C-alpha cells in the first residue's frame, strides 16, 4: 500500500482514534472524572493532529500541481476527519456542561 491509499488509511486511523478518545472523554465527564476527561481530550487532539497533518500532505501536493483523484476511500477519510472534529467540539462542550451540573 502506498501513495493516496496509504495517506487515506493514515487519516482514517488517526482521526478514528481521536474520535474514540473524545467519546471516552464525554463518558468520563459524565461521571465527574474531569481530569481524566481532559487528558483524553488532549490525547484525542494529538491523534487528530496526526490525521490532519496527513490530510495537509494531500492539500500541499495538490497545491504543488499534483492532482489528487477523488476516491471513495478519500471521501471516507475526509468524512472521518470532519466527524472527529465535531466530536472534539462536543467533548469540550459536554465536559463544560457536566462541570456545571456537578456544581
Biopython code that builds the backbone (N, CA, C, O; Angstrom):
import numpy as np
from Bio.PDB.StructureBuilder import StructureBuilder

atoms = [
    (1, "UNK", "N", (0.855, -1.171, 0.000)),
    (1, "UNK", "CA", (0.000, 0.000, 0.000)),
    (1, "UNK", "C", (0.902, 1.235, 0.000)),
    (1, "UNK", "O", (1.866, 1.318, 0.761)),
    (2, "UNK", "N", (0.570, 2.182, -0.861)),
    (2, "UNK", "CA", (1.374, 3.396, -0.927)),
    (2, "UNK", "C", (0.546, 4.530, -1.506)),
    (2, "UNK", "O", (-0.601, 4.337, -1.911)),
    (3, "UNK", "N", (1.132, 5.699, -1.540)),
    (3, "UNK", "CA", (0.511, 6.852, -2.151)),
    (3, "UNK", "C", (-0.777, 7.285, -1.468)),
    (3, "UNK", "O", (-0.875, 7.336, -0.243)),
    (4, "UNK", "N", (-1.743, 7.591, -2.294)),
    (4, "UNK", "CA", (-3.023, 8.109, -1.807)),
    (4, "UNK", "C", (-3.709, 7.140, -0.845)),
    (4, "UNK", "O", (-4.253, 7.552, 0.180)),
    (5, "UNK", "N", (-3.677, 5.867, -1.181)),
    (5, "UNK", "CA", (-4.327, 4.867, -0.335)),
    (5, "UNK", "C", (-3.722, 4.863, 1.073)),
    (5, "UNK", "O", (-4.451, 4.805, 2.063)),
    (6, "UNK", "N", (-2.401, 4.924, 1.160)),
    (6, "UNK", "CA", (-1.717, 4.936, 2.454)),
    (6, "UNK", "C", (-2.081, 6.180, 3.252)),
    (6, "UNK", "O", (-2.365, 6.091, 4.447)),
    (7, "UNK", "N", (-2.075, 7.323, 2.610)),
    (7, "UNK", "CA", (-2.428, 8.568, 3.295)),
    (7, "UNK", "C", (-3.866, 8.507, 3.801)),
    (7, "UNK", "O", (-4.152, 8.959, 4.909)),
    (8, "UNK", "N", (-4.763, 7.956, 3.006)),
    (8, "UNK", "CA", (-6.163, 7.820, 3.437)),
    (8, "UNK", "C", (-6.268, 6.961, 4.692)),
    (8, "UNK", "O", (-6.991, 7.303, 5.629)),
    (9, "UNK", "N", (-5.549, 5.856, 4.705)),
    (9, "UNK", "CA", (-5.596, 4.986, 5.880)),
    (9, "UNK", "C", (-4.934, 5.638, 7.090)),
    (9, "UNK", "O", (-5.356, 5.404, 8.223)),
    (10, "UNK", "N", (-3.903, 6.454, 6.866)),
    (10, "UNK", "CA", (-3.303, 7.205, 7.971)),
    (10, "UNK", "C", (-4.329, 8.159, 8.577)),
    (10, "UNK", "O", (-4.445, 8.267, 9.797)),
    (11, "UNK", "N", (-5.062, 8.840, 7.722)),
    (11, "UNK", "CA", (-6.098, 9.767, 8.193)),
    (11, "UNK", "C", (-7.167, 9.007, 8.970)),
    (11, "UNK", "O", (-7.503, 9.376, 10.095)),
    (12, "UNK", "N", (-7.694, 7.957, 8.374)),
    (12, "UNK", "CA", (-8.776, 7.183, 8.993)),
    (12, "UNK", "C", (-8.340, 6.632, 10.346)),
    (12, "UNK", "O", (-9.092, 6.702, 11.318)),
    (13, "UNK", "N", (-7.146, 6.094, 10.410)),
    (13, "UNK", "CA", (-6.642, 5.511, 11.650)),
    (13, "UNK", "C", (-6.478, 6.566, 12.739)),
    (13, "UNK", "O", (-6.938, 6.379, 13.865)),
    (14, "UNK", "N", (-5.830, 7.659, 12.405)),
    (14, "UNK", "CA", (-5.551, 8.702, 13.397)),
    (14, "UNK", "C", (-6.822, 9.379, 13.901)),
    (14, "UNK", "O", (-7.024, 9.527, 15.106)),
    (15, "UNK", "N", (-7.660, 9.779, 12.978)),
    (15, "UNK", "CA", (-8.858, 10.511, 13.425)),
    (15, "UNK", "C", (-9.892, 9.572, 14.029)),
    (15, "UNK", "O", (-10.711, 9.993, 14.846)),
    (16, "UNK", "N", (-9.861, 8.303, 13.633)),
    (16, "UNK", "CA", (-10.737, 7.320, 14.275)),
    (16, "UNK", "C", (-10.377, 7.149, 15.737)),
    (16, "UNK", "O", (-11.255, 7.061, 16.595)),
    (17, "UNK", "N", (-9.075, 7.101, 16.020)),
    (17, "UNK", "CA", (-8.607, 7.027, 17.404)),
    (17, "UNK", "C", (-9.005, 8.290, 18.160)),
    (17, "UNK", "O", (-9.459, 8.221, 19.303)),
    (18, "UNK", "N", (-8.834, 9.434, 17.522)),
    (18, "UNK", "CA", (-9.195, 10.698, 18.158)),
    (18, "UNK", "C", (-10.678, 10.713, 18.520)),
    (18, "UNK", "O", (-11.057, 11.088, 19.629)),
    (19, "UNK", "N", (-11.494, 10.305, 17.582)),
    (19, "UNK", "CA", (-12.940, 10.287, 17.829)),
    (19, "UNK", "C", (-13.284, 9.386, 19.010)),
    (19, "UNK", "O", (-14.102, 9.755, 19.852)),
    (20, "UNK", "N", (-12.674, 8.222, 19.079)),
    (20, "UNK", "CA", (-12.914, 7.308, 20.196)),
    (20, "UNK", "C", (-12.487, 7.938, 21.520)),
    (20, "UNK", "O", (-13.182, 7.796, 22.527)),
    (21, "UNK", "N", (-11.362, 8.625, 21.524)),
    (21, "UNK", "CA", (-10.890, 9.279, 22.744)),
    (21, "UNK", "C", (-11.828, 10.409, 23.164)),
    (21, "UNK", "O", (-12.069, 10.603, 24.356)),
    (22, "UNK", "N", (-12.349, 11.143, 22.209)),
    (22, "UNK", "CA", (-13.301, 12.217, 22.537)),
    (22, "UNK", "C", (-14.584, 11.635, 23.147)),
    (22, "UNK", "O", (-15.141, 12.199, 24.089)),
    (23, "UNK", "N", (-15.037, 10.522, 22.610)),
    (23, "UNK", "CA", (-16.239, 9.876, 23.157)),
    (23, "UNK", "C", (-15.965, 9.370, 24.569)),
    (23, "UNK", "O", (-16.807, 9.507, 25.457)),
    (24, "UNK", "N", (-14.781, 8.784, 24.776)),
    (24, "UNK", "CA", (-14.399, 8.351, 26.128)),
    (24, "UNK", "C", (-14.363, 9.528, 27.081)),
    (24, "UNK", "O", (-14.769, 9.405, 28.237)),
    (25, "UNK", "N", (-13.885, 10.664, 26.611)),
    (25, "UNK", "CA", (-13.822, 11.869, 27.445)),
    (25, "UNK", "C", (-15.217, 12.292, 27.892)),
    (25, "UNK", "O", (-15.412, 12.676, 29.045)),
    (26, "UNK", "N", (-16.173, 12.222, 26.994)),
    (26, "UNK", "CA", (-17.557, 12.555, 27.347)),
    (26, "UNK", "C", (-18.052, 11.615, 28.430)),
    (26, "UNK", "O", (-18.697, 12.049, 29.385)),
    (27, "UNK", "N", (-17.757, 10.335, 28.288)),
    (27, "UNK", "CA", (-18.197, 9.348, 29.274)),
    (27, "UNK", "C", (-17.548, 9.592, 30.636)),
    (27, "UNK", "O", (-18.205, 9.445, 31.667)),
    (28, "UNK", "N", (-16.281, 9.959, 30.653)),
    (28, "UNK", "CA", (-15.595, 10.256, 31.916)),
    (28, "UNK", "C", (-16.156, 11.525, 32.561)),
    (28, "UNK", "O", (-16.334, 11.585, 33.777)),
    (29, "UNK", "N", (-16.427, 12.521, 31.750)),
    (29, "UNK", "CA", (-17.004, 13.769, 32.285)),
    (29, "UNK", "C", (-18.383, 13.500, 32.876)),
    (29, "UNK", "O", (-18.754, 14.092, 33.890)),
    (30, "UNK", "N", (-19.125, 12.627, 32.258)),
    (30, "UNK", "CA", (-20.478, 12.303, 32.725)),
    (30, "UNK", "C", (-20.474, 11.794, 34.158)),
    (30, "UNK", "O", (-21.401, 12.064, 34.922)),
    (31, "UNK", "N", (-19.419, 11.049, 34.526)),
    (31, "UNK", "CA", (-19.354, 10.513, 35.891)),
    (31, "UNK", "C", (-18.481, 11.380, 36.801)),
    (31, "UNK", "O", (-18.159, 10.983, 37.920)),
    (32, "UNK", "N", (-18.102, 12.561, 36.319)),
    (32, "UNK", "CA", (-17.382, 13.516, 37.157)),
    (32, "UNK", "C", (-15.876, 13.392, 37.151)),
    (32, "UNK", "O", (-15.213, 14.062, 37.943)),
    (33, "UNK", "N", (-15.305, 12.561, 36.289)),
    (33, "UNK", "CA", (-13.852, 12.410, 36.201)),
    (33, "UNK", "C", (-13.291, 13.435, 35.211)),
    (33, "UNK", "O", (-12.873, 13.087, 34.106)),
    (34, "UNK", "N", (-13.292, 14.697, 35.626)),
    (34, "UNK", "CA", (-12.941, 15.780, 34.711)),
    (34, "UNK", "C", (-11.461, 15.815, 34.343)),
    (34, "UNK", "O", (-11.118, 16.173, 33.216)),
    (35, "UNK", "N", (-10.578, 15.449, 35.274)),
    (35, "UNK", "CA", (-9.152, 15.418, 34.937)),
    (35, "UNK", "C", (-8.881, 14.336, 33.893)),
    (35, "UNK", "O", (-8.136, 14.555, 32.938)),
    (36, "UNK", "N", (-9.488, 13.174, 34.085)),
    (36, "UNK", "CA", (-9.332, 12.087, 33.113)),
    (36, "UNK", "C", (-9.943, 12.490, 31.771)),
    (36, "UNK", "O", (-9.375, 12.202, 30.718)),
    (37, "UNK", "N", (-11.082, 13.145, 31.808)),
    (37, "UNK", "CA", (-11.725, 13.597, 30.568)),
    (37, "UNK", "C", (-10.825, 14.573, 29.822)),
    (37, "UNK", "O", (-10.689, 14.489, 28.602)),
    (38, "UNK", "N", (-10.214, 15.493, 30.548)),
    (38, "UNK", "CA", (-9.328, 16.470, 29.913)),
    (38, "UNK", "C", (-8.105, 15.779, 29.315)),
    (38, "UNK", "O", (-7.647, 16.151, 28.235)),
    (39, "UNK", "N", (-7.576, 14.772, 30.016)),
    (39, "UNK", "CA", (-6.439, 14.020, 29.498)),
    (39, "UNK", "C", (-6.823, 13.274, 28.207)),
    (39, "UNK", "O", (-6.037, 13.217, 27.261)),
    (40, "UNK", "N", (-8.025, 12.709, 28.179)),
    (40, "UNK", "CA", (-8.485, 12.011, 26.975)),
    (40, "UNK", "C", (-8.663, 12.978, 25.812)),
    (40, "UNK", "O", (-8.358, 12.640, 24.668)),
    (41, "UNK", "N", (-9.151, 14.171, 26.098)),
    (41, "UNK", "CA", (-9.282, 15.184, 25.044)),
    (41, "UNK", "C", (-7.893, 15.550, 24.513)),
    (41, "UNK", "O", (-7.706, 15.697, 23.305)),
    (42, "UNK", "N", (-6.927, 15.696, 25.411)),
    (42, "UNK", "CA", (-5.558, 16.015, 24.998)),
    (42, "UNK", "C", (-5.000, 14.912, 24.104)),
    (42, "UNK", "O", (-4.405, 15.199, 23.065)),
    (43, "UNK", "N", (-5.188, 13.654, 24.500)),
    (43, "UNK", "CA", (-4.724, 12.533, 23.672)),
    (43, "UNK", "C", (-5.452, 12.517, 22.327)),
    (43, "UNK", "O", (-4.849, 12.244, 21.289)),
    (44, "UNK", "N", (-6.749, 12.811, 22.356)),
    (44, "UNK", "CA", (-7.517, 12.884, 21.121)),
    (44, "UNK", "C", (-6.996, 13.965, 20.199)),
    (44, "UNK", "O", (-6.925, 13.780, 18.984)),
    (45, "UNK", "N", (-6.630, 15.103, 20.786)),
    (45, "UNK", "CA", (-6.079, 16.201, 19.987)),
    (45, "UNK", "C", (-4.783, 15.786, 19.294)),
    (45, "UNK", "O", (-4.535, 16.149, 18.144)),
    (46, "UNK", "N", (-3.956, 15.015, 20.017)),
    (46, "UNK", "CA", (-2.695, 14.557, 19.421)),
    (46, "UNK", "C", (-2.958, 13.632, 18.229)),
    (46, "UNK", "O", (-2.317, 13.760, 17.187)),
    (47, "UNK", "N", (-3.899, 12.706, 18.388)),
    (47, "UNK", "CA", (-4.247, 11.805, 17.276)),
    (47, "UNK", "C", (-4.880, 12.568, 16.128)),
    (47, "UNK", "O", (-4.592, 12.305, 14.961)),
    (48, "UNK", "N", (-5.746, 13.515, 16.465)),
    (48, "UNK", "CA", (-6.402, 14.317, 15.437)),
    (48, "UNK", "C", (-5.359, 15.086, 14.626)),
    (48, "UNK", "O", (-5.446, 15.169, 13.400)),
    (49, "UNK", "N", (-4.380, 15.643, 15.321)),
    (49, "UNK", "CA", (-3.333, 16.417, 14.647)),
    (49, "UNK", "C", (-2.559, 15.546, 13.661)),
    (49, "UNK", "O", (-2.209, 16.002, 12.572)),
    (50, "UNK", "N", (-2.291, 14.294, 14.034)),
    (50, "UNK", "CA", (-1.611, 13.374, 13.111)),
    (50, "UNK", "C", (-2.429, 13.194, 11.836)),
    (50, "UNK", "O", (-1.893, 13.260, 10.730)),
    (51, "UNK", "N", (-3.728, 12.965, 12.000)),
    (51, "UNK", "CA", (-4.592, 12.805, 10.831)),
    (51, "UNK", "C", (-4.680, 14.074, 10.007)),
    (51, "UNK", "O", (-4.709, 14.031, 8.777)),
    (52, "UNK", "N", (-4.723, 15.193, 10.691)),
    (52, "UNK", "CA", (-4.796, 16.478, 9.998)),
    (52, "UNK", "C", (-3.523, 16.715, 9.185)),
    (52, "UNK", "O", (-3.585, 17.225, 8.066)),
    (53, "UNK", "N", (-2.378, 16.348, 9.743)),
    (53, "UNK", "CA", (-1.120, 16.505, 9.006)),
    (53, "UNK", "C", (-1.089, 15.628, 7.753)),
    (53, "UNK", "O", (-0.602, 16.051, 6.705)),
    (54, "UNK", "N", (-1.609, 14.416, 7.867)),
    (54, "UNK", "CA", (-1.678, 13.541, 6.689)),
    (54, "UNK", "C", (-2.561, 14.167, 5.613)),
    (54, "UNK", "O", (-2.235, 14.131, 4.426)),
    (55, "UNK", "N", (-3.676, 14.737, 6.043)),
    (55, "UNK", "CA", (-4.582, 15.398, 5.102)),
    (55, "UNK", "C", (-3.900, 16.608, 4.468)),
    (55, "UNK", "O", (-4.060, 16.867, 3.275)),
    (56, "UNK", "N", (-3.143, 17.340, 5.274)),
    (56, "UNK", "CA", (-2.445, 18.523, 4.772)),
    (56, "UNK", "C", (-1.432, 18.150, 3.689)),
    (56, "UNK", "O", (-1.191, 18.934, 2.770)),
    (57, "UNK", "N", (-0.834, 16.952, 3.792)),
    (57, "UNK", "CA", (0.086, 16.488, 2.747)),
    (57, "UNK", "C", (-0.614, 16.466, 1.386)),
    (57, "UNK", "O", (-0.059, 16.894, 0.374)),
    (58, "UNK", "N", (-1.844, 15.958, 1.392)),
    (58, "UNK", "CA", (-2.598, 15.896, 0.134)),
    (58, "UNK", "C", (-2.876, 17.291, -0.409)),
    (58, "UNK", "O", (-2.773, 17.531, -1.612)),
    (59, "UNK", "N", (-3.223, 18.193, 0.476)),
    (59, "UNK", "CA", (-3.505, 19.577, 0.051)),
    (59, "UNK", "C", (-2.243, 20.215, -0.518)),
    (59, "UNK", "O", (-2.297, 20.898, -1.541)),
    (60, "UNK", "N", (-1.116, 19.996, 0.138)),
    (60, "UNK", "CA", (0.151, 20.558, -0.345)),
    (60, "UNK", "C", (0.539, 19.973, -1.695)),
    (60, "UNK", "O", (1.025, 20.690, -2.569)),
    (61, "UNK", "N", (0.326, 18.676, -1.868)),
    (61, "UNK", "CA", (0.633, 18.049, -3.155)),
    (61, "UNK", "C", (-0.214, 18.659, -4.261)),
    (61, "UNK", "O", (0.279, 18.960, -5.347)),
    (62, "UNK", "N", (-1.493, 18.834, -3.966)),
    (62, "UNK", "CA", (-2.376, 19.400, -4.987)),
    (62, "UNK", "C", (-2.022, 20.855, -5.273)),
    (62, "UNK", "O", (-2.059, 21.294, -6.422)),
    (63, "UNK", "N", (-1.681, 21.597, -4.232)),
    (63, "UNK", "CA", (-1.273, 22.991, -4.424)),
    (63, "UNK", "C", (0.008, 23.079, -5.247)),
    (63, "UNK", "O", (0.254, 24.072, -5.931)),
    (64, "UNK", "N", (0.817, 22.027, -5.169)),
    (64, "UNK", "CA", (2.055, 21.970, -5.949)),
    (64, "UNK", "C", (1.862, 21.476, -7.373)),
    (64, "UNK", "O", (2.832, 21.299, -8.109)),
    (65, "UNK", "N", (0.619, 21.254, -7.761)),
    (65, "UNK", "CA", (0.335, 20.853, -9.131)),
    (65, "UNK", "C", (0.079, 19.379, -9.330)),
    (65, "UNK", "O", (-0.216, 18.951, -10.446)),
    (66, "UNK", "N", (0.184, 18.586, -8.267)),
    (66, "UNK", "CA", (-0.070, 17.144, -8.381)),
    (66, "UNK", "C", (-1.535, 16.881, -8.039)),
    (66, "UNK", "O", (-1.917, 16.884, -6.868)),
    (67, "UNK", "N", (-2.336, 16.658, -9.050)),
    (67, "UNK", "CA", (-3.775, 16.471, -8.855)),
    (67, "UNK", "C", (-4.052, 15.221, -8.016)),
    (67, "UNK", "O", (-3.388, 14.195, -8.167)),
    (68, "UNK", "N", (-5.034, 15.327, -7.140)),
    (68, "UNK", "CA", (-5.448, 14.205, -6.310)),
    (68, "UNK", "C", (-6.758, 13.667, -6.861)),
    (68, "UNK", "O", (-7.726, 14.409, -7.024)),
    (69, "UNK", "N", (-6.779, 12.379, -7.145)),
    (69, "UNK", "CA", (-8.004, 11.773, -7.641)),
    (69, "UNK", "C", (-8.943, 11.519, -6.466)),
    (69, "UNK", "O", (-8.562, 10.883, -5.483)),
    (70, "UNK", "N", (-10.134, 12.005, -6.572)),
    (70, "UNK", "CA", (-11.132, 11.809, -5.519)),
    (70, "UNK", "C", (-11.657, 10.386, -5.617)),
    (70, "UNK", "O", (-12.204, 9.977, -6.641)),
    (71, "UNK", "N", (-11.480, 9.642, -4.535)),
    (71, "UNK", "CA", (-11.937, 8.262, -4.480)),
    (71, "UNK", "C", (-12.903, 8.099, -3.321)),
    (71, "UNK", "O", (-13.026, 8.984, -2.475)),
    (72, "UNK", "N", (-13.580, 6.974, -3.286)),
    (72, "UNK", "CA", (-14.467, 6.676, -2.166)),
    (72, "UNK", "C", (-13.664, 6.616, -0.863)),
    (72, "UNK", "O", (-14.142, 7.060, 0.180)),
    (73, "UNK", "N", (-12.457, 6.072, -0.920)),
    (73, "UNK", "CA", (-11.608, 5.972, 0.265)),
    (73, "UNK", "C", (-11.227, 7.361, 0.783)),
    (73, "UNK", "O", (-11.253, 7.589, 1.992)),
    (74, "UNK", "N", (-10.877, 8.282, -0.098)),
    (74, "UNK", "CA", (-10.543, 9.644, 0.308)),
    (74, "UNK", "C", (-11.780, 10.348, 0.869)),
    (74, "UNK", "O", (-11.687, 11.085, 1.851)),
    (75, "UNK", "N", (-12.922, 10.122, 0.253)),
    (75, "UNK", "CA", (-14.166, 10.705, 0.756)),
    (75, "UNK", "C", (-14.437, 10.217, 2.178)),
    (75, "UNK", "O", (-14.817, 10.994, 3.054)),
    (76, "UNK", "N", (-14.234, 8.919, 2.390)),
    (76, "UNK", "CA", (-14.434, 8.347, 3.727)),
    (76, "UNK", "C", (-13.442, 8.952, 4.724)),
    (76, "UNK", "O", (-13.824, 9.285, 5.846)),
    (77, "UNK", "N", (-12.196, 9.095, 4.333)),
    (77, "UNK", "CA", (-11.174, 9.667, 5.213)),
    (77, "UNK", "C", (-11.544, 11.095, 5.613)),
    (77, "UNK", "O", (-11.424, 11.467, 6.780)),
    (78, "UNK", "N", (-11.991, 11.886, 4.649)),
    (78, "UNK", "CA", (-12.379, 13.264, 4.952)),
    (78, "UNK", "C", (-13.633, 13.312, 5.815)),
    (78, "UNK", "O", (-13.759, 14.181, 6.677)),
    (79, "UNK", "N", (-14.550, 12.396, 5.593)),
    (79, "UNK", "CA", (-15.750, 12.313, 6.428)),
    (79, "UNK", "C", (-15.369, 11.991, 7.869)),
    (79, "UNK", "O", (-15.900, 12.588, 8.806)),
    (80, "UNK", "N", (-14.452, 11.049, 8.043)),
    (80, "UNK", "CA", (-13.991, 10.688, 9.383)),
    (80, "UNK", "C", (-13.282, 11.859, 10.052)),
    (80, "UNK", "O", (-13.431, 12.075, 11.255)),
    (81, "UNK", "N", (-12.518, 12.607, 9.279)),
    (81, "UNK", "CA", (-11.824, 13.789, 9.792)),
    (81, "UNK", "C", (-12.826, 14.806, 10.330)),
    (81, "UNK", "O", (-12.659, 15.334, 11.429)),
    (82, "UNK", "N", (-13.850, 15.070, 9.560)),
    (82, "UNK", "CA", (-14.867, 16.049, 9.981)),
    (82, "UNK", "C", (-15.674, 15.535, 11.170)),
    (82, "UNK", "O", (-16.036, 16.312, 12.054)),
    (83, "UNK", "N", (-15.953, 14.251, 11.197)),
    (83, "UNK", "CA", (-16.680, 13.658, 12.311)),
    (83, "UNK", "C", (-15.873, 13.792, 13.603)),
    (83, "UNK", "O", (-16.419, 14.147, 14.647)),
    (84, "UNK", "N", (-14.581, 13.508, 13.526)),
    (84, "UNK", "CA", (-13.728, 13.624, 14.710)),
    (84, "UNK", "C", (-13.663, 15.070, 15.182)),
    (84, "UNK", "O", (-13.664, 15.333, 16.385)),
    (85, "UNK", "N", (-13.607, 16.000, 14.247)),
    (85, "UNK", "CA", (-13.571, 17.409, 14.619)),
    (85, "UNK", "C", (-14.856, 17.809, 15.350)),
    (85, "UNK", "O", (-14.813, 18.568, 16.317)),
    (86, "UNK", "N", (-15.978, 17.303, 14.890)),
    (86, "UNK", "CA", (-17.246, 17.593, 15.559)),
    (86, "UNK", "C", (-17.269, 16.999, 16.963)),
    (86, "UNK", "O", (-17.735, 17.644, 17.902)),
    (87, "UNK", "N", (-16.768, 15.772, 17.111)),
    (87, "UNK", "CA", (-16.727, 15.157, 18.436)),
    (87, "UNK", "C", (-15.772, 15.891, 19.365)),
    (87, "UNK", "O", (-15.994, 15.936, 20.575)),
    (88, "UNK", "N", (-14.726, 16.459, 18.815)),
    (88, "UNK", "CA", (-13.804, 17.254, 19.636)),
    (88, "UNK", "C", (-14.558, 18.425, 20.272)),
    (88, "UNK", "O", (-14.460, 18.663, 21.476)),
    (89, "UNK", "N", (-15.293, 19.131, 19.463)),
    (89, "UNK", "CA", (-16.065, 20.268, 19.951)),
    (89, "UNK", "C", (-17.098, 19.803, 20.969)),
    (89, "UNK", "O", (-17.255, 20.410, 22.028)),
    (90, "UNK", "N", (-17.800, 18.726, 20.643)),
    (90, "UNK", "CA", (-18.830, 18.215, 21.550)),
    (90, "UNK", "C", (-18.248, 17.733, 22.869)),
    (90, "UNK", "O", (-18.863, 17.927, 23.917)),
    (91, "UNK", "N", (-17.080, 17.110, 22.838)),
    (91, "UNK", "CA", (-16.493, 16.609, 24.082)),
    (91, "UNK", "C", (-16.193, 17.760, 25.038)),
    (91, "UNK", "O", (-16.427, 17.642, 26.241)),
    (92, "UNK", "N", (-15.688, 18.845, 24.525)),
    (92, "UNK", "CA", (-15.407, 20.003, 25.381)),
    (92, "UNK", "C", (-16.705, 20.631, 25.891)),
    (92, "UNK", "O", (-16.800, 21.034, 27.051)),
    (93, "UNK", "N", (-17.690, 20.706, 25.019)),
    (93, "UNK", "CA", (-18.976, 21.272, 25.431)),
    (93, "UNK", "C", (-19.652, 20.412, 26.496)),
    (93, "UNK", "O", (-20.190, 20.935, 27.472)),
    (94, "UNK", "N", (-19.623, 19.091, 26.307)),
    (94, "UNK", "CA", (-20.209, 18.192, 27.303)),
    (94, "UNK", "C", (-19.464, 18.294, 28.627)),
    (94, "UNK", "O", (-20.079, 18.289, 29.694)),
    (95, "UNK", "N", (-18.139, 18.386, 28.557)),
    (95, "UNK", "CA", (-17.381, 18.491, 29.795)),
    (95, "UNK", "C", (-17.765, 19.766, 30.536)),
    (95, "UNK", "O", (-17.966, 19.733, 31.750)),
    (96, "UNK", "N", (-17.870, 20.873, 29.837)),
    (96, "UNK", "CA", (-18.286, 22.125, 30.470)),
    (96, "UNK", "C", (-19.680, 21.988, 31.074)),
    (96, "UNK", "O", (-19.935, 22.467, 32.179)),
    (97, "UNK", "N", (-20.563, 21.344, 30.355)),
    (97, "UNK", "CA", (-21.933, 21.153, 30.825)),
    (97, "UNK", "C", (-21.973, 20.276, 32.075)),
    (97, "UNK", "O", (-22.656, 20.601, 33.046)),
    (98, "UNK", "N", (-21.239, 19.164, 32.046)),
    (98, "UNK", "CA", (-21.232, 18.274, 33.219)),
    (98, "UNK", "C", (-20.580, 18.943, 34.418)),
    (98, "UNK", "O", (-20.989, 18.684, 35.550)),
    (99, "UNK", "N", (-19.588, 19.786, 34.211)),
    (99, "UNK", "CA", (-18.988, 20.526, 35.319)),
    (99, "UNK", "C", (-20.037, 21.445, 35.955)),
    (99, "UNK", "O", (-20.130, 21.564, 37.177)),
    (100, "UNK", "N", (-20.804, 22.076, 35.104)),
    (100, "UNK", "CA", (-21.841, 23.000, 35.592)),
    (100, "UNK", "C", (-22.908, 22.240, 36.370)),
    (100, "UNK", "O", (-23.359, 22.704, 37.417)),
    (101, "UNK", "N", (-23.312, 21.085, 35.869)),
    (101, "UNK", "CA", (-24.318, 20.278, 36.544)),
    (101, "UNK", "C", (-23.822, 19.789, 37.906)),
    (101, "UNK", "O", (-24.583, 19.732, 38.872)),
    (102, "UNK", "N", (-22.529, 19.434, 37.967)),
    (102, "UNK", "CA", (-21.969, 18.892, 39.214)),
    (102, "UNK", "C", (-21.801, 19.948, 40.303)),
    (102, "UNK", "O", (-21.639, 19.601, 41.473)),
    (103, "UNK", "N", (-21.836, 21.225, 39.941)),
    (103, "UNK", "CA", (-21.663, 22.298, 40.947)),
    (103, "UNK", "C", (-22.762, 22.303, 41.968)),
    (103, "UNK", "O", (-22.760, 23.137, 42.873)),
]
sb = StructureBuilder()
sb.init_structure("model")
sb.init_model(0)
sb.init_chain("A")
sb.init_seg("    ")
for serial, (resi, resn, name, xyz) in enumerate(atoms, 1):
    if name == "N":
        sb.init_residue(resn, " ", resi, " ")
    sb.init_atom(name, np.array(xyz, "f"), 0.0, 1.0, " ", f" {name:<3s}", serial, name[0])
structure = sb.get_structure()
